[in-house]
Amino acid sequence: MAAPRHGAFHPLTVAAVDRLTDDSVALTLRVPQELREAYRHAPGQHLTLRRSAPEGAEVRRTYSICSPAPAAGGPGPAQLRVGVRLVEGGEFSTFAHKEIAAGDVLDVMVPAGRFVLDPAAAPAAGHYAAIVGGSGITPVLSIAASLLAARPDARFCLVRSDRTAASTMFLEEVADLKDRYPSRFQLVTVLSREEQEAGLPSGRLDEERLAALLPALLPVAEVTGWFLCGPYGLVQGAERTLAALGVARTRVHEEIFHVEDTTAPAPAATASAPSHGRVTARLDGRSGTWPVRDGESLLDAVLRNRADAPYACKGGVCGTCRAFVVAGEVRMDRNFALEAEETEAGFVLACQSHPVTEEVEIDFDR
């Protein structure tokens, strides 16, 4: 079968809507037989869901897959499950909580994302760890469940931070992992706004607490891979803590679920950077060249001519619009999705990129 088209959407039926907490639900999507290879996913990848708002505008949101990945060599998934937390004023999350019901049909992009762990590539007796906050548990649940099921010699330590027990997503699913793999799955829960009867005292999981906690939990230097997921502040604090503990940056993988607008202001354009130019873009094997309007991102320039260009958040967070710079020079306003190794290799986020040279060529197919 041919590889799934980059950024392609397909209609999937909602099989179930399960309430996890007062402000979060899990959507189970049924995948028809003919699309199961297209929706084969790695542990940790996400789906982009699309709807047309009442006023006609298109709304896209990205949600991580929480269900285990299909086994290598086996059939693709018959179902996919994602977790949706209600965001104040969130157009899609409000729609998911108040309107979506079993039997509804949603437009769903094929899986994407590089915050992944391939169980088949994990070394013998690999020891992995994750630090997550809030809905950051979603991709890590898939990663941990997939790894522990596929590799009987692997171990996984999960450190999770939530406001209260009642606000904790996938509480039962994580408890089930602990029951199934008692000697290989280690769970530590920190509640920021509620005291626990047992375990750690309440409070934020900041750098000071992590620096004391992590060495007491596990041999930090021997961990094969670290997965950090959640709000920007938690992820950045955990990254700095691991660096201070001597963990190589190549062993740390990050995915940010929410970034405040004031976290990283966009840099001002330099005097040498033109406000317009031309972009040549390759997508699904076809190339085209189009003008870039004043102040326009490369993604928006491509979208005016190729409606199938991949994107989701347009905020530099999800990484769906990742592209390789073949020629020319660009500047990025924000980047919360690409690893340092990716940007050094020439990858950019098209939604945040503007031409510095008059001619720019990018490739979405790399």
C-alpha positions, 0 to 999 in steps of 0.5 A: 500500500502507498504511504498515506498522503501528507496531512490527509484528512478522513472522516472517522466515526465517534465510537464513544465519548467517555468523561474522565474528569469534570473538564476532560473527555476521551473520544474513541474513533472507529477506523474502517478497515480500508484506512487502518494502515493510514492511521497506523501510529507510533507511541506518542503521536497525535491527531489533528481534528477539524471542524467548520465553525458556525460562521464558516471558519475552519477550526483545527486542534491537535490531540495526542493518541492515548491508546497503545500503538499497534504491534509491528507487523500486525494490522493497523488500529481498529480504534483510536482514542484521544483525550480532550481537556476543556480550555477556557474559551476553547472553541474545539474543546467546548464543542467536544465537551458539549456537542460531540456524541457517539455516532458523530463523524469527525474529520481527522488527519493521519497521525503525525508528530515526533515525540515518540518511542519505538519499542522495537528500537529500544535497547535491551533492558532499557529504562525510560522515564517521563515527567508530565503535567496535566494533559501531558499524560496523554501521549506518555500513556501510549508510550508507556503502555506500548513499551511495557507490552512489547518489551518484557525487559523494559522499565518505565518511571512516570512522574506526574503532576496534577492540581487535584486527584479529581482533575487527574486524567486517565487515573484508571488507565495508569493504575491498570499499568501499575497492576499489570507491570508492578515490578517494571512500572514506577508511578509517582504522583504530585498534587499541587493543590491537594494533600495526599493521604500517602506519598509526596506533600502537595506543591508545584513540581518545580526545579528544586523539588525535581532536583531532590526527587529524581535522584532518589527515585531512579539512577538518573544517569542510566535512564535511556530516554526522558519524555517531558510533556505538559505546560511550557514552564514545567517542561522547561524546568524539568529540562534545566533540572536534567541538564544540571543532573548531567543528563545529555540533551540527546536523551531528553524529548519534549512536547509542550501542550500550552504556551502563554502568548507572553512566554516568548515574544516574536523577534522583530524583523531585521533590517536585512530581512525582506517583508516579501519574497517567493517560496517554492514548496514541495508537498506530496511529490508536487512543487510550486512557486508562489509569492509571499505577501508582506508579513505573511508566513511561508505556510500561509503563502503555501495555503493560498495555493495548496489547501492541503498543506499540513498545519494544526495550531499555527502557534509553533507548538504542534510541529505539524507544519515542519518543513526542510529548508532546501535553499534560501534563508528564513527566520522563525518567530517561535519554536516550541516543537522542533528539537535543536538537532532538527533546527540545526539540520535545516528544519523549520516550522512553516507557520512561524517562518518568514523569508530572509532571502528573496527566494526560499525553497522548502520541502514538506516531504522530508 
